[in-house]
Amino acid sequence: MLIVPEANSGAASHNERSLRGLIAYTRPRRRLRMVMTDQHLAPGPDVPPPNQPPVQRTPPFPGFPPPPEHIMSLPARSDHASWSTRVRASLIDQFPTYLGLIIFCVGYLIFIVRLASSGGSTSLLTKPAVAMIIGLGVMLASLGWVAYNRWHIAGRTGQSVGKRLSKIRLIGADTYAPVGPKNAFLRDLVHILDALTLVGYLWPLWDDKRQTFADQVMKTVVIDEAGNSRR
């Protein structure tokens, strides 16, 4: 029978206790080191991990898309000016031009008649020629009036003299605001298309927004401020 000395067993117990103490001491330090390492390597809330798509932020109200940044569309209008009211306003605005045209046409007709009956004499052609010159002068002068009345004033306020007397206003179809002098000029220029087709001037009789071809091209409408929207 082998008997182990007690000194050796005491040394073994001492070594075992030392080993356990070392393990217990090193475990918290390793755990603390791992936690600190994870905190420094962990990405922030707004930084996506490498090789990952960016984080999509959720809308402020779940189930609804974010509100648009542009201005919301305006409600549709139904107070468009009638065709007869627009014709009356146009006649008032173009009165100087029509007056010069009438004087010129009357002088021209008299000139042709007297030229045919005078047998080549020029003494009877003086007055008709003067009437024609006056008519041309009035039409040229009316261009300045049209530029001021229909392009400058109506472009900035939406109302020329004729529109103001007829209580109607020219505005943008999308903005409901005056179109500006430049667009007012271009609109009158596009009215040539209405004059060439003739049906362009009559289009407001059956159009929902009562627009001429020029209105459709320039995206404008004429509204009735007096509440008389009959055709």
PANUKE-885610 format. One record per residue (C-alpha): residue number from 1; x, y, z. Coordinates in Angstrom, 3 decimals. Example, Ala and Ser with C-alpha at 12.3 -4.5 7.8 and 13.67 -1.06 7.14 Angstrom:
BEGIN
<lumtor><i>1</i><east>12.300</east><north>-4.500</north><up>7.800</up></lumtor>
<lumtor><i>2</i><east>13.670</east><north>-1.060</north><up>7.140</up></lumtor>
//
This chain:
BEGIN
<lumtor><i>1</i><east>0.000</east><north>0.000</north><up>0.000</up></lumtor>
<lumtor><i>2</i><east>1.345</east><north>3.437</north><up>-1.116</up></lumtor>
<lumtor><i>3</i><east>0.972</east><north>6.299</north><up>1.280</up></lumtor>
<lumtor><i>4</i><east>1.191</east><north>9.874</north><up>-0.211</up></lumtor>
<lumtor><i>5</i><east>2.764</east><north>12.409</north><up>2.105</up></lumtor>
<lumtor><i>6</i><east>0.461</east><north>15.167</north><up>3.346</up></lumtor>
<lumtor><i>7</i><east>2.897</east><north>17.861</north><up>2.224</up></lumtor>
<lumtor><i>8</i><east>2.384</east><north>16.960</north><up>-1.421</up></lumtor>
<lumtor><i>9</i><east>-1.416</east><north>17.071</north><up>-1.138</up></lumtor>
<lumtor><i>10</i><east>-1.234</east><north>20.493</north><up>0.448</up></lumtor>
<lumtor><i>11</i><east>0.905</east><north>21.804</north><up>-2.375</up></lumtor>
<lumtor><i>12</i><east>-1.551</east><north>20.450</north><up>-4.946</up></lumtor>
<lumtor><i>13</i><east>-4.437</east><north>22.119</north><up>-3.187</up></lumtor>
<lumtor><i>14</i><east>-2.518</east><north>25.375</north><up>-3.117</up></lumtor>
<lumtor><i>15</i><east>-1.776</east><north>25.196</north><up>-6.845</up></lumtor>
<lumtor><i>16</i><east>-5.420</east><north>24.440</north><up>-7.654</up></lumtor>
<lumtor><i>17</i><east>-6.625</east><north>27.426</north><up>-5.661</up></lumtor>
<lumtor><i>18</i><east>-4.097</east><north>29.682</north><up>-7.399</up></lumtor>
<lumtor><i>19</i><east>-5.247</east><north>28.467</north><up>-10.847</up></lumtor>
<lumtor><i>20</i><east>-8.904</east><north>29.083</north><up>-9.995</up></lumtor>
<lumtor><i>21</i><east>-8.094</east><north>32.601</north><up>-8.753</up></lumtor>
<lumtor><i>22</i><east>-6.219</east><north>33.409</north><up>-11.971</up></lumtor>
<lumtor><i>23</i><east>-9.134</east><north>32.222</north><up>-14.103</up></lumtor>
<lumtor><i>24</i><east>-11.623</east><north>34.228</north><up>-12.027</up></lumtor>
<lumtor><i>25</i><east>-9.399</east><north>37.306</north><up>-12.356</up></lumtor>
<lumtor><i>26</i><east>-8.893</east><north>37.125</north><up>-16.109</up></lumtor>
<lumtor><i>27</i><east>-12.541</east><north>36.412</north><up>-17.097</up></lumtor>
<lumtor><i>28</i><east>-13.943</east><north>39.890</north><up>-16.159</up></lumtor>
<lumtor><i>29</i><east>-11.044</east><north>41.604</north><up>-17.921</up></lumtor>
<lumtor><i>30</i><east>-11.629</east><north>39.615</north><up>-21.131</up></lumtor>
<lumtor><i>31</i><east>-15.358</east><north>40.361</north><up>-20.978</up></lumtor>
<lumtor><i>32</i><east>-14.708</east><north>44.093</north><up>-20.413</up></lumtor>
<lumtor><i>33</i><east>-12.264</east><north>44.157</north><up>-23.332</up></lumtor>
<lumtor><i>34</i><east>-14.812</east><north>42.521</north><up>-25.655</up></lumtor>
<lumtor><i>35</i><east>-17.535</east><north>44.993</north><up>-24.620</up></lumtor>
<lumtor><i>36</i><east>-15.306</east><north>48.002</north><up>-25.225</up></lumtor>
<lumtor><i>37</i><east>-14.232</east><north>46.629</north><up>-28.578</up></lumtor>
<lumtor><i>38</i><east>-17.843</east><north>46.094</north><up>-29.649</up></lumtor>
<lumtor><i>39</i><east>-18.790</east><north>49.636</north><up>-28.630</up></lumtor>
<lumtor><i>40</i><east>-16.008</east><north>51.148</north><up>-30.721</up></lumtor>
<lumtor><i>41</i><east>-16.711</east><north>49.007</north><up>-33.773</up></lumtor>
<lumtor><i>42</i><east>-20.500</east><north>49.146</north><up>-33.668</up></lumtor>
<lumtor><i>43</i><east>-21.908</east><north>51.522</north><up>-36.368</up></lumtor>
<lumtor><i>44</i><east>-23.968</east><north>54.524</north><up>-35.319</up></lumtor>
<lumtor><i>45</i><east>-27.711</east><north>54.708</north><up>-35.893</up></lumtor>
<lumtor><i>46</i><east>-27.382</east><north>56.773</north><up>-39.119</up></lumtor>
<lumtor><i>47</i><east>-24.344</east><north>54.989</north><up>-40.620</up></lumtor>
<lumtor><i>48</i><east>-25.145</east><north>51.785</north><up>-42.567</up></lumtor>
<lumtor><i>49</i><east>-22.799</east><north>48.816</north><up>-42.237</up></lumtor>
<lumtor><i>50</i><east>-20.176</east><north>48.383</north><up>-44.994</up></lumtor>
<lumtor><i>51</i><east>-21.483</east><north>47.053</north><up>-48.345</up></lumtor>
<lumtor><i>52</i><east>-25.074</east><north>47.569</north><up>-47.186</up></lumtor>
<lumtor><i>53</i><east>-27.763</east><north>49.825</north><up>-48.732</up></lumtor>
<lumtor><i>54</i><east>-28.600</east><north>53.021</north><up>-46.801</up></lumtor>
<lumtor><i>55</i><east>-31.231</east><north>52.836</north><up>-44.146</up></lumtor>
<lumtor><i>56</i><east>-34.666</east><north>53.865</north><up>-45.425</up></lumtor>
<lumtor><i>57</i><east>-36.334</east><north>56.224</north><up>-43.022</up></lumtor>
<lumtor><i>58</i><east>-39.965</east><north>55.533</north><up>-42.335</up></lumtor>
<lumtor><i>59</i><east>-42.563</east><north>58.250</north><up>-43.061</up></lumtor>
<lumtor><i>60</i><east>-43.763</east><north>60.322</north><up>-40.112</up></lumtor>
<lumtor><i>61</i><east>-47.176</east><north>58.681</north><up>-40.402</up></lumtor>
<lumtor><i>62</i><east>-47.071</east><north>54.920</north><up>-41.024</up></lumtor>
<lumtor><i>63</i><east>-49.069</east><north>53.871</north><up>-44.063</up></lumtor>
<lumtor><i>64</i><east>-48.865</east><north>57.279</north><up>-45.793</up></lumtor>
<lumtor><i>65</i><east>-46.142</east><north>58.619</north><up>-48.126</up></lumtor>
<lumtor><i>66</i><east>-44.189</east><north>61.715</north><up>-47.124</up></lumtor>
<lumtor><i>67</i><east>-45.969</east><north>64.980</north><up>-48.008</up></lumtor>
<lumtor><i>68</i><east>-44.877</east><north>66.526</north><up>-51.341</up></lumtor>
<lumtor><i>69</i><east>-42.544</east><north>69.467</north><up>-51.280</up></lumtor>
<lumtor><i>70</i><east>-44.271</east><north>71.379</north><up>-54.057</up></lumtor>
<lumtor><i>71</i><east>-47.431</east><north>73.409</north><up>-53.617</up></lumtor>
<lumtor><i>72</i><east>-50.620</east><north>71.405</north><up>-53.646</up></lumtor>
<lumtor><i>73</i><east>-52.739</east><north>71.663</north><up>-56.789</up></lumtor>
<lumtor><i>74</i><east>-55.489</east><north>74.247</north><up>-56.704</up></lumtor>
<lumtor><i>75</i><east>-59.154</east><north>73.249</north><up>-56.956</up></lumtor>
<lumtor><i>76</i><east>-60.822</east><north>73.434</north><up>-60.364</up></lumtor>
<lumtor><i>77</i><east>-62.792</east><north>76.579</north><up>-61.188</up></lumtor>
<lumtor><i>78</i><east>-66.200</east><north>76.818</north><up>-62.799</up></lumtor>
<lumtor><i>79</i><east>-66.592</east><north>80.609</north><up>-63.068</up></lumtor>
<lumtor><i>80</i><east>-65.257</east><north>80.942</north><up>-66.600</up></lumtor>
<lumtor><i>81</i><east>-66.392</east><north>84.008</north><up>-68.545</up></lumtor>
<lumtor><i>82</i><east>-69.004</east><north>83.605</north><up>-71.240</up></lumtor>
<lumtor><i>83</i><east>-68.194</east><north>83.977</north><up>-74.918</up></lumtor>
<lumtor><i>84</i><east>-70.400</east><north>87.084</north><up>-75.323</up></lumtor>
<lumtor><i>85</i><east>-68.728</east><north>88.829</north><up>-72.373</up></lumtor>
<lumtor><i>86</i><east>-65.292</east><north>88.137</north><up>-73.804</up></lumtor>
<lumtor><i>87</i><east>-66.360</east><north>89.502</north><up>-77.213</up></lumtor>
<lumtor><i>88</i><east>-67.637</east><north>92.700</north><up>-75.572</up></lumtor>
<lumtor><i>89</i><east>-64.376</east><north>93.169</north><up>-73.679</up></lumtor>
<lumtor><i>90</i><east>-62.345</east><north>92.583</north><up>-76.844</up></lumtor>
<lumtor><i>91</i><east>-64.378</east><north>95.139</north><up>-78.799</up></lumtor>
<lumtor><i>92</i><east>-63.744</east><north>97.758</north><up>-76.117</up></lumtor>
<lumtor><i>93</i><east>-60.005</east><north>97.045</north><up>-76.040</up></lumtor>
<lumtor><i>94</i><east>-59.634</east><north>96.996</north><up>-79.828</up></lumtor>
<lumtor><i>95</i><east>-61.878</east><north>100.001</north><up>-80.517</up></lumtor>
<lumtor><i>96</i><east>-59.019</east><north>102.325</north><up>-81.663</up></lumtor>
<lumtor><i>97</i><east>-57.731</east><north>99.630</north><up>-84.021</up></lumtor>
<lumtor><i>98</i><east>-61.180</east><north>98.962</north><up>-85.458</up></lumtor>
<lumtor><i>99</i><east>-61.785</east><north>102.699</north><up>-85.847</up></lumtor>
<lumtor><i>100</i><east>-58.588</east><north>103.143</north><up>-87.852</up></lumtor>
<lumtor><i>101</i><east>-59.446</east><north>100.075</north><up>-89.939</up></lumtor>
<lumtor><i>102</i><east>-62.921</east><north>101.429</north><up>-90.732</up></lumtor>
<lumtor><i>103</i><east>-61.508</east><north>104.828</north><up>-91.782</up></lumtor>
<lumtor><i>104</i><east>-58.927</east><north>103.154</north><up>-93.979</up></lumtor>
<lumtor><i>105</i><east>-61.448</east><north>100.817</north><up>-95.633</up></lumtor>
<lumtor><i>106</i><east>-63.923</east><north>103.634</north><up>-96.325</up></lumtor>
<lumtor><i>107</i><east>-61.186</east><north>105.791</north><up>-97.859</up></lumtor>
<lumtor><i>108</i><east>-59.962</east><north>102.845</north><up>-99.903</up></lumtor>
<lumtor><i>109</i><east>-63.428</east><north>102.086</north><up>-101.313</up></lumtor>
<lumtor><i>110</i><east>-63.996</east><north>105.739</north><up>-102.229</up></lumtor>
<lumtor><i>111</i><east>-60.569</east><north>105.831</north><up>-103.824</up></lumtor>
<lumtor><i>112</i><east>-61.355</east><north>102.799</north><up>-106.009</up></lumtor>
<lumtor><i>113</i><east>-64.748</east><north>104.138</north><up>-107.076</up></lumtor>
<lumtor><i>114</i><east>-63.434</east><north>107.583</north><up>-107.993</up></lumtor>
<lumtor><i>115</i><east>-60.437</east><north>106.110</north><up>-109.741</up></lumtor>
<lumtor><i>116</i><east>-62.736</east><north>104.040</north><up>-111.940</up></lumtor>
<lumtor><i>117</i><east>-65.077</east><north>106.955</north><up>-112.738</up></lumtor>
<lumtor><i>118</i><east>-62.578</east><north>109.791</north><up>-113.058</up></lumtor>
<lumtor><i>119</i><east>-61.086</east><north>108.661</north><up>-116.336</up></lumtor>
<lumtor><i>120</i><east>-57.535</east><north>109.041</north><up>-115.082</up></lumtor>
<lumtor><i>121</i><east>-58.003</east><north>112.362</north><up>-113.261</up></lumtor>
<lumtor><i>122</i><east>-56.309</east><north>112.597</north><up>-109.884</up></lumtor>
<lumtor><i>123</i><east>-58.143</east><north>115.647</north><up>-108.531</up></lumtor>
<lumtor><i>124</i><east>-60.909</east><north>113.526</north><up>-107.036</up></lumtor>
<lumtor><i>125</i><east>-58.517</east><north>111.082</north><up>-105.366</up></lumtor>
<lumtor><i>126</i><east>-57.004</east><north>113.450</north><up>-102.826</up></lumtor>
<lumtor><i>127</i><east>-59.630</east><north>113.133</north><up>-100.105</up></lumtor>
<lumtor><i>128</i><east>-59.866</east><north>109.323</north><up>-100.251</up></lumtor>
<lumtor><i>129</i><east>-56.081</east><north>109.114</north><up>-100.106</up></lumtor>
<lumtor><i>130</i><east>-56.023</east><north>111.397</north><up>-97.064</up></lumtor>
<lumtor><i>131</i><east>-58.667</east><north>109.190</north><up>-95.372</up></lumtor>
<lumtor><i>132</i><east>-56.540</east><north>106.131</north><up>-96.019</up></lumtor>
<lumtor><i>133</i><east>-53.482</east><north>107.826</north><up>-94.502</up></lumtor>
<lumtor><i>134</i><east>-55.483</east><north>108.864</north><up>-91.433</up></lumtor>
<lumtor><i>135</i><east>-56.790</east><north>105.319</north><up>-91.043</up></lumtor>
<lumtor><i>136</i><east>-53.256</east><north>103.904</north><up>-91.179</up></lumtor>
<lumtor><i>137</i><east>-52.084</east><north>106.480</north><up>-88.637</up></lumtor>
<lumtor><i>138</i><east>-54.851</east><north>105.574</north><up>-86.210</up></lumtor>
<lumtor><i>139</i><east>-54.060</east><north>101.855</north><up>-86.528</up></lumtor>
<lumtor><i>140</i><east>-50.358</east><north>102.462</north><up>-85.915</up></lumtor>
<lumtor><i>141</i><east>-51.126</east><north>104.640</north><up>-82.904</up></lumtor>
<lumtor><i>142</i><east>-53.462</east><north>101.952</north><up>-81.577</up></lumtor>
<lumtor><i>143</i><east>-50.528</east><north>99.544</north><up>-81.357</up></lumtor>
<lumtor><i>144</i><east>-49.135</east><north>101.633</north><up>-78.501</up></lumtor>
<lumtor><i>145</i><east>-52.499</east><north>101.522</north><up>-76.796</up></lumtor>
<lumtor><i>146</i><east>-52.728</east><north>97.756</north><up>-77.241</up></lumtor>
<lumtor><i>147</i><east>-49.215</east><north>97.284</north><up>-75.856</up></lumtor>
<lumtor><i>148</i><east>-50.039</east><north>99.311</north><up>-72.757</up></lumtor>
<lumtor><i>149</i><east>-53.607</east><north>98.124</north><up>-72.225</up></lumtor>
<lumtor><i>150</i><east>-53.632</east><north>94.464</north><up>-73.245</up></lumtor>
<lumtor><i>151</i><east>-50.015</east><north>93.464</north><up>-72.588</up></lumtor>
<lumtor><i>152</i><east>-48.691</east><north>95.627</north><up>-69.757</up></lumtor>
<lumtor><i>153</i><east>-51.787</east><north>96.339</north><up>-67.665</up></lumtor>
<lumtor><i>154</i><east>-53.663</east><north>93.101</north><up>-68.386</up></lumtor>
<lumtor><i>155</i><east>-50.493</east><north>91.062</north><up>-67.957</up></lumtor>
<lumtor><i>156</i><east>-49.795</east><north>92.502</north><up>-64.511</up></lumtor>
<lumtor><i>157</i><east>-53.342</east><north>92.752</north><up>-63.157</up></lumtor>
<lumtor><i>158</i><east>-55.321</east><north>90.374</north><up>-65.368</up></lumtor>
<lumtor><i>159</i><east>-57.648</east><north>93.160</north><up>-66.498</up></lumtor>
<lumtor><i>160</i><east>-57.458</east><north>95.476</north><up>-69.476</up></lumtor>
<lumtor><i>161</i><east>-59.895</east><north>98.367</north><up>-69.795</up></lumtor>
<lumtor><i>162</i><east>-62.393</east><north>96.174</north><up>-71.629</up></lumtor>
<lumtor><i>163</i><east>-62.053</east><north>93.324</north><up>-69.121</up></lumtor>
<lumtor><i>164</i><east>-62.411</east><north>95.712</north><up>-66.202</up></lumtor>
<lumtor><i>165</i><east>-65.613</east><north>97.190</north><up>-67.637</up></lumtor>
<lumtor><i>166</i><east>-66.913</east><north>93.699</north><up>-68.399</up></lumtor>
<lumtor><i>167</i><east>-65.831</east><north>92.410</north><up>-64.939</up></lumtor>
<lumtor><i>168</i><east>-63.735</east><north>89.543</north><up>-66.225</up></lumtor>
<lumtor><i>169</i><east>-60.077</east><north>88.677</north><up>-65.599</up></lumtor>
<lumtor><i>170</i><east>-57.314</east><north>86.828</north><up>-67.461</up></lumtor>
<lumtor><i>171</i><east>-55.354</east><north>84.373</north><up>-65.258</up></lumtor>
<lumtor><i>172</i><east>-53.155</east><north>81.308</north><up>-65.619</up></lumtor>
<lumtor><i>173</i><east>-55.031</east><north>78.010</north><up>-65.795</up></lumtor>
<lumtor><i>174</i><east>-52.629</east><north>76.389</north><up>-63.302</up></lumtor>
<lumtor><i>175</i><east>-51.687</east><north>79.328</north><up>-61.060</up></lumtor>
<lumtor><i>176</i><east>-54.895</east><north>81.420</north><up>-60.974</up></lumtor>
<lumtor><i>177</i><east>-52.623</east><north>84.474</north><up>-61.077</up></lumtor>
<lumtor><i>178</i><east>-51.955</east><north>87.162</north><up>-63.720</up></lumtor>
<lumtor><i>179</i><east>-49.798</east><north>85.811</north><up>-66.536</up></lumtor>
<lumtor><i>180</i><east>-47.403</east><north>88.762</north><up>-66.893</up></lumtor>
<lumtor><i>181</i><east>-46.812</east><north>91.163</north><up>-69.811</up></lumtor>
<lumtor><i>182</i><east>-44.664</east><north>88.696</north><up>-71.780</up></lumtor>
<lumtor><i>183</i><east>-47.256</east><north>85.910</north><up>-71.758</up></lumtor>
<lumtor><i>184</i><east>-50.044</east><north>88.402</north><up>-72.434</up></lumtor>
<lumtor><i>185</i><east>-48.175</east><north>89.505</north><up>-75.570</up></lumtor>
<lumtor><i>186</i><east>-47.530</east><north>85.911</north><up>-76.680</up></lumtor>
<lumtor><i>187</i><east>-51.212</east><north>85.077</north><up>-76.125</up></lumtor>
<lumtor><i>188</i><east>-52.299</east><north>87.885</north><up>-78.446</up></lumtor>
<lumtor><i>189</i><east>-49.705</east><north>86.671</north><up>-80.950</up></lumtor>
<lumtor><i>190</i><east>-51.103</east><north>83.134</north><up>-80.827</up></lumtor>
<lumtor><i>191</i><east>-54.563</east><north>84.617</north><up>-81.444</up></lumtor>
<lumtor><i>192</i><east>-53.437</east><north>84.680</north><up>-85.091</up></lumtor>
<lumtor><i>193</i><east>-54.148</east><north>80.941</north><up>-85.051</up></lumtor>
<lumtor><i>194</i><east>-57.702</east><north>81.683</north><up>-83.909</up></lumtor>
<lumtor><i>195</i><east>-58.092</east><north>84.216</north><up>-86.692</up></lumtor>
<lumtor><i>196</i><east>-56.752</east><north>81.875</north><up>-89.382</up></lumtor>
<lumtor><i>197</i><east>-58.997</east><north>79.001</north><up>-88.393</up></lumtor>
<lumtor><i>198</i><east>-61.930</east><north>81.208</north><up>-87.292</up></lumtor>
<lumtor><i>199</i><east>-63.202</east><north>78.256</north><up>-85.267</up></lumtor>
<lumtor><i>200</i><east>-60.648</east><north>79.159</north><up>-82.580</up></lumtor>
<lumtor><i>201</i><east>-62.635</east><north>82.254</north><up>-81.657</up></lumtor>
<lumtor><i>202</i><east>-65.820</east><north>80.167</north><up>-81.487</up></lumtor>
<lumtor><i>203</i><east>-64.268</east><north>77.358</north><up>-79.434</up></lumtor>
<lumtor><i>204</i><east>-65.346</east><north>78.842</north><up>-76.056</up></lumtor>
<lumtor><i>205</i><east>-68.980</east><north>78.241</north><up>-77.035</up></lumtor>
<lumtor><i>206</i><east>-68.669</east><north>74.499</north><up>-76.355</up></lumtor>
<lumtor><i>207</i><east>-65.392</east><north>74.146</north><up>-74.442</up></lumtor>
<lumtor><i>208</i><east>-65.637</east><north>73.250</north><up>-70.732</up></lumtor>
<lumtor><i>209</i><east>-63.140</east><north>75.939</north><up>-69.742</up></lumtor>
<lumtor><i>210</i><east>-64.322</east><north>78.273</north><up>-72.546</up></lumtor>
<lumtor><i>211</i><east>-60.819</east><north>78.575</north><up>-73.950</up></lumtor>
<lumtor><i>212</i><east>-59.772</east><north>79.683</north><up>-77.397</up></lumtor>
<lumtor><i>213</i><east>-56.866</east><north>77.963</north><up>-79.140</up></lumtor>
<lumtor><i>214</i><east>-54.595</east><north>80.717</north><up>-77.810</up></lumtor>
<lumtor><i>215</i><east>-55.795</east><north>80.019</north><up>-74.261</up></lumtor>
<lumtor><i>216</i><east>-55.068</east><north>76.317</north><up>-74.643</up></lumtor>
<lumtor><i>217</i><east>-51.586</east><north>76.938</north><up>-76.019</up></lumtor>
<lumtor><i>218</i><east>-50.689</east><north>79.520</north><up>-73.344</up></lumtor>
<lumtor><i>219</i><east>-52.581</east><north>77.698</north><up>-70.540</up></lumtor>
<lumtor><i>220</i><east>-54.782</east><north>80.661</north><up>-69.636</up></lumtor>
<lumtor><i>221</i><east>-58.436</east><north>81.080</north><up>-68.717</up></lumtor>
<lumtor><i>222</i><east>-60.762</east><north>84.061</north><up>-68.435</up></lumtor>
<lumtor><i>223</i><east>-62.930</east><north>84.111</north><up>-65.324</up></lumtor>
<lumtor><i>224</i><east>-66.101</east><north>86.067</north><up>-64.624</up></lumtor>
<lumtor><i>225</i><east>-65.880</east><north>88.127</north><up>-61.446</up></lumtor>
<lumtor><i>226</i><east>-69.505</east><north>89.237</north><up>-61.685</up></lumtor>
<lumtor><i>227</i><east>-70.900</east><north>85.688</north><up>-61.498</up></lumtor>
<lumtor><i>228</i><east>-72.453</east><north>85.796</north><up>-64.983</up></lumtor>
<lumtor><i>229</i><east>-71.067</east><north>82.637</north><up>-66.542</up></lumtor>
<lumtor><i>230</i><east>-73.705</east><north>82.057</north><up>-69.197</up></lumtor>
<lumtor><i>231</i><east>-72.490</east><north>81.264</north><up>-72.685</up></lumtor>
//
